[in-house]
Amino acid sequence: MTGGMFDRGLEPNAANHVALSPLSFLPKAALLYPDRTAIIQGERRQSWAETYARCRRLASALTRLGVRPGEAVAILAPNTLPMVEAHFGIPMAGAIINTLNTRLDAASIAFQLQHCAACVLLADRAFNTTVARALALLAETARPHVVDIDDAETQGEPIGTCEYESFLATGDPDFAWSLPPHEWDAISLNYTSGTTGNPKGVVAHHRGAYLNALNNAFTMNMQRHPVYLWVVPMFHCNGWCFAWTIAALAGTSVCLRRVEPAAIFHAIRTHRVTAMSAAPIIYTAMIDAPDALREGITHRVTGTTGGAPPPSRTFSRAAEIGIDLIHIYGLTETYGPAAVCPVQADWAALPPDARARKVARQGFASLAQEDMTVRDPATMAEVPHDGATVGEIMFRGNIVMKGYLKNPEATAESFAGGWFHTGDLAVVEPDGYVRVRDRGKDVIISGGENISSVELEEVLCRHPDVIAAGVVARPDAKWGEAPAAFVEVRDGATITEPALLSFCREHLAGFKMPKSVTFGPLPRTSTGKVQKFLLRQTAQSMFGGNLFES
């Protein structure tokens, strides 16, 4: 405040200043629409009034167990009803929700539990074998109190001291919770993938979660009472903040424990799903699914996709099966989606391929994010809008993390120059739209020329037989390194390496051509990203050399 006449005697007070937190959405949904369905899982239906009472029970039970404000409570579960409740109940107790990746091994789980000193772990019984191994790696004093999550679809031996429903029963449905003292207080902790070492713990605050939850509604043009299908994992960036978005709009969360086209289309048809989010590979699987799975679906669905640069044809093909895709972009450090590619009206007159190429760009900072720029990381000068000069994507604004837990050096490095450095390389095209060219570590330098792996993957995916592609550097005696393509094809495809390389020559300069093509399933993360570090290891073992990270 300046201290001028518009500030003197006009300081913030309890009547005009309240900490922004997505927790505030829940009681309003319960008050205004107590009987509307909040969560669907299988045959189970739960209203907003029931959900609010259960979340208060969870907060109360955690408090009675001894959880104190500022402590971490971890949860390891797929997209289920307890996972939705945890996004409210844990922070309502003043704790920080730490969502664990369901594909992690025991050592990774143990590291994360120890690193954040989690005092409680809510664990779906489907993962209890891995959890038991993780706990065995921890000192007895570092082991969290374990609560088993059980439902009709789970299997596995219980290892906790009690079951989730019994634990909730110890809590008070009228528990007197409160908003955080400060909106900068931590609400969640998400760990990055950690492909070359221990993962970094990304700390998010209530303010950012509140703003990005509303940002999602603007981005998808959501109206009141959307029906949202949970395909993107809730453990990933807190489900891109959509658990809180759906509460803000008093919508319905349709939980999907197993992600596969048949289950997705069944949910869309049965519950008249209006919105969903997923990685590009999920939409590709839906596009390639038998037409019979889509029978009876007469309405259109709005979808967002991100996490990896999608092939441009994904957008046009998705539209053909009734899904209107919006391309978003972001990272764990930006609460998930922090940029969007707005579609311009005049794009409708373009040929389908040209329109799809425009829609596949990363676009601009979304409404709640202050700014997105592409800059030279050495000089911090903004790159020209020429579609050719490559720089690093950087963000600034309210939906950027607090920083990395217990890692001040990495935090300072990521915020150098007053911008969050993403590590993604991009160009800005003449109309101002940003297009990702590559991750910094994925650029292939062949004979002194930089080659974008994303560009090659886009070309490979234009072939009708190709589902997905991953391109990495392989050792080359003459050029130092050269592109190696790993390609996943459709069932029944007969494409050969010479034929695919011939196709590439029609679209690529000679120096950019893949030196080799390997066919087979691609290794992916739980969110659908191709694990290029594994492809680099494979390329190293296949072609020799010592160019790649472990």
C-alpha positions in Angstrom: 0.0 0.0 0.0 1.2 3.5 -0.8 -0.1 5.2 2.4 -2.0 7.8 0.4 -5.6 8.9 1.1 -6.9 5.9 -0.7 -5.1 3.6 1.8 -5.3 5.5 5.2 -8.0 4.0 7.3 -8.9 1.6 4.5 -6.7 -1.4 5.4 -7.9 -4.9 4.7 -10.0 -6.5 7.4 -12.1 -9.6 8.0 -15.1 -8.0 6.3 -13.4 -7.3 3.0 -10.4 -9.6 2.7 -10.5 -13.4 2.8 -7.8 -15.8 1.7 -8.6 -17.3 -1.7 -8.9 -21.1 -1.4 -10.8 -23.7 -3.5 -12.1 -25.1 -0.3 -14.6 -22.3 -0.3 -16.4 -23.9 -3.3 -17.5 -27.0 -1.4 -19.9 -25.5 1.3 -21.5 -23.4 -1.4 -22.2 -26.4 -3.6 -23.6 -28.2 -0.6 -25.8 -25.3 0.5 -27.2 -24.4 -3.0 -27.5 -27.9 -4.5 -27.5 -30.3 -1.6 -29.3 -33.1 -3.5 -27.5 -32.9 -6.8 -25.1 -35.7 -7.6 -21.5 -34.7 -6.8 -19.7 -38.0 -7.4 -20.4 -41.2 -9.3 -18.3 -44.3 -9.0 -19.8 -47.4 -10.5 -23.2 -47.9 -9.0 -22.5 -45.4 -6.2 -24.0 -41.9 -6.2 -23.2 -39.3 -3.7 -24.8 -35.8 -3.3 -23.1 -32.6 -2.6 -24.5 -32.5 1.0 -23.1 -36.0 1.6 -19.8 -35.1 0.1 -19.4 -32.0 2.3 -20.3 -34.0 5.4 -17.8 -36.7 4.5 -15.0 -34.3 3.7 -15.6 -32.7 7.1 -15.5 -36.1 8.7 -12.1 -36.7 7.0 -10.7 -33.4 8.2 -12.0 -34.2 11.7 -10.6 -37.7 11.7 -7.2 -36.6 10.6 -7.2 -33.9 13.3 -8.2 -36.4 16.0 -5.4 -38.7 14.8 -3.0 -35.9 15.6 -2.4 -34.4 12.2 -1.3 -30.7 12.6 -1.6 -27.8 10.2 1.3 -27.7 7.8 1.9 -31.5 7.8 1.7 -33.7 4.7 -0.9 -36.3 4.2 -0.3 -38.6 1.3 -2.8 -40.6 -0.8 -2.1 -43.4 -3.3 -5.3 -44.1 -5.2 -6.7 -44.1 -8.7 -9.5 -41.8 -9.8 -12.0 -42.8 -7.1 -14.5 -41.2 -4.7 -12.0 -41.1 -1.8 -9.5 -39.3 -4.1 -12.0 -36.5 -4.8 -12.8 -36.2 -1.1 -9.1 -36.1 -0.1 -8.7 -32.9 -2.2 -11.0 -31.2 0.2 -10.8 -33.1 3.5 -7.0 -33.1 3.8 -6.5 -29.3 3.4 -9.6 -28.7 5.5 -7.6 -30.1 8.3 -4.9 -27.6 7.5 -2.7 -30.3 6.0 -1.0 -30.5 2.6 -2.3 -33.2 0.2 0.5 -35.2 -1.4 -0.9 -37.3 -4.3 1.4 -40.2 -5.2 1.7 -41.6 -8.7 0.1 -45.0 -8.8 2.8 -46.3 -11.1 5.7 -45.6 -8.7 7.9 -48.4 -7.4 8.4 -49.0 -3.7 11.7 -47.0 -3.6 10.2 -43.9 -5.2 7.2 -44.0 -2.8 9.5 -44.4 0.2 11.6 -41.5 -0.9 8.6 -39.2 -1.3 7.0 -40.2 2.0 10.3 -39.6 3.8 11.1 -36.3 1.9 7.8 -34.7 2.9 7.6 -36.4 6.3 4.1 -37.6 5.5 2.3 -38.4 8.8 -0.6 -40.3 7.2 -1.0 -42.4 4.0 -4.4 -43.2 2.6 -3.7 -46.2 0.3 -6.0 -48.0 -2.1 -5.6 -51.7 -1.4 -4.8 -52.4 -5.0 -1.3 -51.0 -4.3 -0.7 -52.4 -0.9 2.0 -54.8 -2.0 4.1 -51.9 -3.2 3.1 -49.8 -0.2 4.3 -52.6 2.2 7.6 -52.7 0.4 7.9 -48.9 0.6 7.2 -48.9 4.3 9.8 -51.6 4.9 12.4 -49.2 3.4 11.6 -46.5 6.0 12.8 -46.3 9.5 10.0 -47.2 11.9 9.8 -43.7 13.2 9.4 -42.3 9.6 6.5 -44.6 8.7 3.2 -42.8 8.2 -0.1 -44.0 9.8 -1.7 -46.1 7.0 -5.4 -46.1 6.2 -6.6 -48.7 3.7 -9.0 -47.6 1.0 -11.3 -50.5 0.0 -14.2 -50.7 -2.5 -15.9 -53.4 -4.6 -13.2 -53.2 -7.3 -10.1 -53.5 -5.1 -8.1 -56.5 -4.2 -5.1 -57.0 -2.0 -4.4 -57.6 1.6 -5.1 -54.8 4.1 -2.0 -53.4 5.7 -3.3 -50.3 7.5 -4.6 -49.9 11.1 -8.1 -49.3 9.8 -10.2 -48.9 6.6 -11.2 -45.6 5.1 -14.9 -45.8 5.8 -14.2 -46.8 9.4 -11.7 -43.9 9.7 -14.3 -41.4 8.4 -16.8 -42.7 11.0 -14.5 -41.5 13.7 -14.8 -37.9 12.4 -17.4 -35.2 13.0 -19.6 -34.3 10.0 -20.0 -30.9 11.6 -16.3 -30.3 12.1 -15.5 -26.6 12.4 -12.9 -26.2 9.7 -11.6 -22.8 8.4 -10.0 -21.4 5.4 -6.2 -21.0 5.5 -4.8 -18.0 7.4 -3.0 -17.0 4.3 -3.8 -17.8 0.6 0.0 -18.3 0.1 -0.2 -21.3 2.5 0.6 -24.6 0.8 -2.4 -26.8 -0.3 -0.6 -29.6 -2.2 2.6 -31.3 -2.9 3.3 -33.0 -6.3 6.5 -34.7 -7.2 8.0 -34.4 -10.7 8.9 -37.5 -12.6 12.6 -37.5 -11.7 13.9 -39.3 -14.8 17.6 -38.6 -14.0 17.5 -38.6 -10.2 15.3 -38.0 -7.2 12.1 -36.1 -8.1 11.5 -32.5 -7.0 8.6 -31.7 -4.7 6.4 -29.0 -6.3 4.6 -27.0 -3.6 1.3 -25.3 -4.7 -0.6 -22.6 -2.7 -4.3 -22.1 -2.1 -4.4 -18.9 -4.2 -3.1 -20.6 -7.3 -5.4 -23.6 -6.9 -8.4 -21.3 -6.5 -7.5 -19.3 -9.6 -6.7 -22.3 -11.8 -9.9 -24.0 -10.8 -11.8 -21.1 -12.1 -9.4 -20.8 -15.0 -10.4 -24.3 -16.1 -14.1 -23.2 -16.3 -13.2 -20.3 -18.5 -10.9 -22.3 -20.7 -13.6 -25.0 -21.4 -16.5 -22.6 -21.4 -18.2 -24.6 -18.7 -21.7 -23.8 -17.6 -23.3 -24.7 -14.2 -23.5 -28.4 -13.4 -21.0 -29.9 -15.9 -20.6 -33.7 -15.9 -16.9 -34.3 -15.9 -15.3 -37.7 -16.6 -12.1 -38.4 -14.7 -9.6 -39.7 -17.2 -6.5 -37.6 -16.4 -5.1 -39.0 -13.1 -6.0 -37.0 -10.0 -2.5 -37.6 -8.7 -1.1 -35.6 -11.7 -1.1 -31.9 -10.8 -4.1 -32.6 -8.6 -6.0 -33.6 -11.7 -5.2 -30.3 -13.3 -7.3 -28.7 -10.5 -10.6 -30.0 -11.9 -11.8 -31.5 -8.6 -12.0 -28.0 -7.4 -13.5 -26.7 -10.7 -16.3 -29.2 -10.5 -17.1 -28.1 -6.9 -17.2 -24.4 -8.0 -19.8 -25.3 -10.6 -21.7 -27.8 -8.5 -21.1 -30.4 -11.3 -20.7 -34.1 -11.2 -17.4 -36.0 -11.1 -17.6 -39.4 -12.8 -14.8 -41.5 -11.5 -13.1 -44.0 -13.8 -10.9 -46.4 -12.0 -9.5 -48.0 -15.2 -9.0 -45.9 -18.4 -9.8 -47.7 -21.6 -12.0 -46.7 -24.6 -14.9 -49.1 -23.8 -15.2 -47.7 -20.3 -14.8 -44.1 -21.4 -17.6 -44.4 -24.1 -19.8 -46.3 -21.7 -19.5 -43.5 -19.1 -20.1 -40.8 -21.8 -23.3 -42.5 -22.9 -24.6 -43.5 -19.5 -24.0 -40.3 -17.6 -24.1 -37.8 -20.6 -20.6 -36.6 -19.8 -20.1 -33.1 -21.1 -16.3 -32.6 -20.4 -13.1 -34.6 -19.9 -9.4 -34.1 -20.0 -6.8 -36.6 -21.2 -3.4 -37.0 -22.8 -3.3 -37.2 -26.6 -2.7 -41.0 -26.5 -6.1 -41.5 -24.8 -7.9 -39.6 -27.6 -6.0 -41.6 -30.2 -7.2 -44.8 -28.6 -10.8 -43.5 -28.6 -10.5 -42.4 -32.2 -9.2 -45.9 -33.2 -11.8 -47.8 -31.1 -14.5 -49.8 -32.9 -17.5 -47.6 -34.0 -19.8 -49.9 -32.0 -18.4 -48.5 -28.7 -19.8 -45.1 -29.7 -23.3 -46.2 -30.5 -26.0 -44.3 -28.7 -23.9 -41.2 -28.0 -25.8 -38.3 -29.6 -24.2 -35.3 -27.8 -20.8 -33.7 -28.2 -18.1 -33.6 -25.5 -15.6 -30.8 -24.8 -12.2 -32.2 -24.1 -8.9 -30.7 -23.2 -5.6 -32.3 -24.0 -2.0 -31.6 -23.1 1.0 -33.1 -21.4 2.8 -33.8 -24.7 2.7 -32.1 -28.0 -0.3 -33.8 -29.8 -0.2 -34.8 -33.5 -2.2 -32.1 -35.3 -4.5 -34.7 -36.9 -5.7 -35.7 -33.4 -7.9 -32.6 -33.3 -9.7 -33.1 -36.6 -10.2 -36.8 -36.0 -11.5 -36.3 -32.5 -14.1 -33.8 -33.9 -15.3 -36.5 -36.3 -16.2 -38.7 -33.3 -18.0 -35.9 -31.4 -15.2 -34.6 -29.2 -14.3 -30.9 -29.5 -10.7 -30.6 -28.3 -9.1 -27.6 -26.7 -5.3 -27.6 -26.6 -3.8 -26.6 -23.3 -0.2 -26.5 -22.0 1.5 -26.4 -18.7 3.6 -28.2 -16.1 3.3 -29.5 -12.6 4.9 -26.2 -11.6 2.0 -24.3 -13.1 -0.8 -26.3 -11.5 -1.2 -28.1 -14.9 -2.9 -26.0 -17.6 -1.5 -22.4 -17.7 -1.7 -21.8 -21.4 -4.4 -22.3 -24.0 -4.6 -22.2 -27.8 -7.7 -20.0 -28.6 -9.4 -20.9 -31.8 -10.0 -18.0 -34.2 -13.2 -17.9 -36.3 -11.4 -17.5 -39.6 -9.6 -20.9 -39.0 -12.9 -22.6 -39.9 -12.3 -21.7 -43.6 -8.9 -23.5 -43.7 -8.4 -27.0 -45.0 -8.7 -29.5 -42.2 -4.9 -30.2 -42.0 -4.0 -26.5 -41.9 -6.7 -25.8 -39.2 -5.5 -28.8 -37.1 -1.9 -27.5 -37.3 -3.0 -24.1 -35.9 -5.1 -25.7 -33.1 -2.2 -27.9 -32.1 -0.1 -25.0 -30.9 0.5 -24.1 -27.3 -1.0 -20.6 -27.8 -1.0 -17.9 -25.1 -1.1 -17.6 -21.3 -4.6 -18.5 -20.0 -6.8 -16.0 -18.3 -5.6 -16.5 -14.8 -1.9 -16.7 -15.7 -0.3 -13.3 -16.0 2.1 -13.9 -18.9 3.8 -16.5 -21.0 6.9 -15.6 -23.1 9.6 -17.2 -25.2 13.1 -15.9 -24.3 16.7 -16.6 -24.8 17.6 -18.1 -21.4 21.1 -16.7 -21.5 20.2 -13.1 -22.3 16.5 -13.1 -21.2 15.7 -11.3 -24.5 12.4 -12.1 -26.0 12.6 -13.9 -29.3 11.1 -12.3 -32.5 7.8 -13.5 -33.7 9.2 -15.1 -36.8 8.3 -18.8 -36.2 12.0 -19.7 -36.5 14.0 -18.3 -33.6 14.0 -20.8 -30.8 13.9 -19.8 -27.1 12.6 -21.2 -23.8 9.0 -20.9 -22.7 8.7 -19.0 -19.4 5.7 -18.1 -17.2 5.0 -15.4 -14.7 1.8 -15.1 -12.6 -0.4 -16.4 -9.9 -0.6 -20.0 -11.1 3.1 -20.7 -10.6 4.3 -22.9 -7.8 5.7 -21.6 -4.5 8.9 -23.5 -5.2 10.5 -26.9 -4.7 10.3 -28.4 -1.2 13.7 -28.4 0.6 15.5 -27.4 -2.6 16.3 -23.7 -2.6 18.9 -24.0 -5.3 16.5 -25.6 -7.8 13.9 -23.0 -6.8 16.2 -20.1 -7.4 17.4 -21.5 -10.7 13.8 -22.0 -12.0 12.9 -18.4 -11.1 16.0 -16.8 -12.5 15.3 -13.4 -14.0 11.8 -13.1 -12.6 10.3 -15.8 -14.8 9.6 -19.5 -14.3 11.8 -21.4 -16.7 10.0 -24.5 -18.1 12.8 -26.1 -20.0 10.6 -26.3 -23.1 12.0 -24.9 -26.3 9.6 -23.0 -28.6 9.1 -20.4 -31.3 6.6 -17.6 -31.5 4.8 -17.5 -34.8 3.9 -14.2 -36.6 0.3 -14.2 -35.1 1.8 -14.4 -31.6 1.0 -18.0 -30.9 3.6 -20.1 -29.2 4.6 -23.5 -30.7 6.7 -26.0 -28.8 9.7 -27.3 -30.7 11.2 -29.6 -28.1 12.3 -30.1 -24.5 15.8 -28.8 -24.1 17.3 -32.2 -23.4 15.5 -33.7 -26.4 17.0 -31.6 -29.1 19.2 -33.6 -31.4 22.4 -31.9 -32.6 23.5 -33.6 -35.8 26.6 -32.2 -37.6 26.1 -28.9 -35.7 22.5 -28.6 -36.8 19.7 -28.6 -34.2 16.9 -31.0 -35.0 13.5 -30.9 -33.2 12.3 -34.3 -32.1 8.8 -32.9 -31.9 8.8 -32.0 -35.5 9.9 -35.4 -36.6 7.3 -37.1 -34.3 4.6 -34.9 -35.9 5.6 -36.0 -39.4 5.7 -39.7 -38.4 2.3 -39.4 -36.8 0.8 -38.1 -40.1 1.1 -41.6 -41.5 -2.2 -43.4 -41.2 -0.6 -46.5 -39.7 1.2 -44.7 -36.9 -0.4 -44.3 -33.5 2.5 -42.5 -31.8 6.2 -41.9 -32.2 9.2 -41.0 -30.0 12.4 -39.6 -31.5 15.7 -39.4 -29.7 19.4 -39.0 -30.5 21.4 -42.1 -31.3 25.2 -42.1 -31.7 26.5 -41.5 -35.2 30.2 -41.9 -36.2 30.0 -39.2 -38.8 27.5 -36.6 -37.4 28.0 -37.1 -33.7 24.4 -38.0 -33.2 21.4 -38.6 -35.5 17.6 -39.1 -35.0 16.4 -42.5 -34.1 12.6 -43.1 -34.4 10.6 -45.4 -32.2 7.1 -46.0 -33.6 3.9 -47.6 -32.4 1.6 -48.7 -35.1 -2.1 -49.7 -35.3 -3.2 -53.3 -35.1 -2.9 -55.0 -38.5 -0.6 -52.3 -39.9 1.9 -53.6 -42.5 4.1 -50.5 -42.7 7.8 -51.2 -43.1 10.9 -49.1 -42.2 11.7 -48.3 -45.9 8.1 -47.3 -46.6 7.9 -45.0 -43.5 11.3 -43.4 -44.3 10.1 -42.8 -47.9 7.0 -41.1 -46.4 9.2 -38.9 -44.2 11.3 -37.8 -47.1 8.3 -36.1 -48.6 8.0 -33.8 -45.5 11.5 -33.5 -44.1 14.8 -32.0 -45.1 17.5 -34.6 -45.6 19.5 -33.8 -42.5 16.4 -34.2 -40.4 15.6 -37.7 -41.6 15.6 -40.5 -39.0 18.6 -42.7 -39.3 16.6 -45.8 -38.0 13.0 -46.8 -37.2 12.2 -49.3 -34.5 8.6 -50.6 -34.3 6.9 -51.6 -31.0 5.0 -50.3 -28.0 6.3 -47.0 -26.6 7.1 -46.7 -22.8 4.8 -44.1 -21.3 4.2 -42.4 -18.0 0.9 -42.8 -16.2 -0.2 -39.5 -17.9 0.6 -40.8 -21.4 3.9 -39.0 -22.0 6.5 -41.1 -23.9 9.4 -41.8 -21.6 12.2 -40.6 -23.8 14.9 -41.3 -21.2 14.0 -45.0 -21.7 14.2 -44.6 -25.5 17.6 -43.0 -25.1 18.8 -45.9 -23.0 17.4 -48.3 -25.7 19.1 -46.3 -28.5 22.4 -46.4 -26.5 22.2 -50.2 -26.1 21.2 -50.7 -29.8 23.7 -48.4 -31.4 26.5 -48.0 -28.8 28.2 -44.8 -27.7 28.0 -42.9 -24.5 25.8 -39.9 -25.3 22.8 -40.4 -23.1 21.8 -39.7 -19.5 21.1 -42.6 -17.2 
